[in-house]
Structures are given as C-alpha cells and as structure tokens.
C-alpha cells in the first residue's frame, strides 16, 4: 500500500521518537571538557547564567561544560545551594507563583517523556528551582525558564550520574 508503513517501520519510528525525546534531541551546545581556573573543589557545580553554561569542576584545572537554558528576564537569580534531592523521570507540580502567571498549566503532570522536567531533576536546596532535563533542545543556550536550569535529557542524565545529593551548586549571574 502506498504511504503506509510496515509494523517494523512503525516500531522503529516509535523507538526513534522515544529515543529523540529521551535524549532531548541534539544540544545546540555540545558537552565538552575545558580548562577551568575557578577556585572550586572538584565535584562543585558552577552555573554561569550570563554564559548560559554549567560547569562540573574536575581535578587538574578542568571542568565539564554543558549548555543550559536559564531564567528569562526577571527570573534570574544567584547564590550557593546544595543538591537536596535527585529524581529520575520526576513528576511536576507547577508552583503557585507559576500557576498565577499561567493558569492554563496542568496542576500535576506525572513523570515521562512529555513532562517538562525531562528525564532527570536535581533539586536545589529549599528553592523552587532545579537543574532538569528538557524535551526542547532548541531552548538550550536561551533565557526561557522561570528560574530553573534546563539541559538536554542526554546532558542532564550525564550530570545526574556524576553528582550526588549534597553537591554544592554555585549560581553566578
């Protein structure tokens, strides 16, 4: 039949669609190892909102550099916190402040490939903010969030596997 796909082709396409969403697509800012001369202990996360980059400090003056999406105007912040929780495929309950701005949002969304928090989330202290995945790779390198730091699902999964609860996170504007 013209225009129809076989069951195998449909299964392959479904897997590819899932894999694309799982990885969050291709990041416009590839993860890379760079020289880093900050005065931070290895294992520290440094978020530079002006650069729209997140650094995971490594030994010997190096860091893993990831592209991130940051808070749009009026939603940028700075400070030092610790990762207080880590979740795989987290559920999402928009905070009341976000619901006041966007009453059209769902009140709750279970975790999964369509959830805006993506594949992984790392919660920052007692703040409303997280480092989390995204199924919108085109937003990486942009100022688009309500204060959270977005990464592709592939990058957030990589970072998630490298850090633990208690990791220091320094957010610089």
Secondary structure, 3 states (H helix, E strand, C coil): CCCCCCHHHHHHHHHHHHHHHHHCCCCCCCCEEEECCCCCCCCCEEEECCCCEEEEEECCCEEEEEECEEECCCCCCCEEEEEEEEEECCCECCCHHHHHHCCCCCCCECCCCCCCCCCEEEEECCCCCEEEEECCHHHCCCEEECCCEEEEHHHHHHHHHHCCCCCEEEEEC
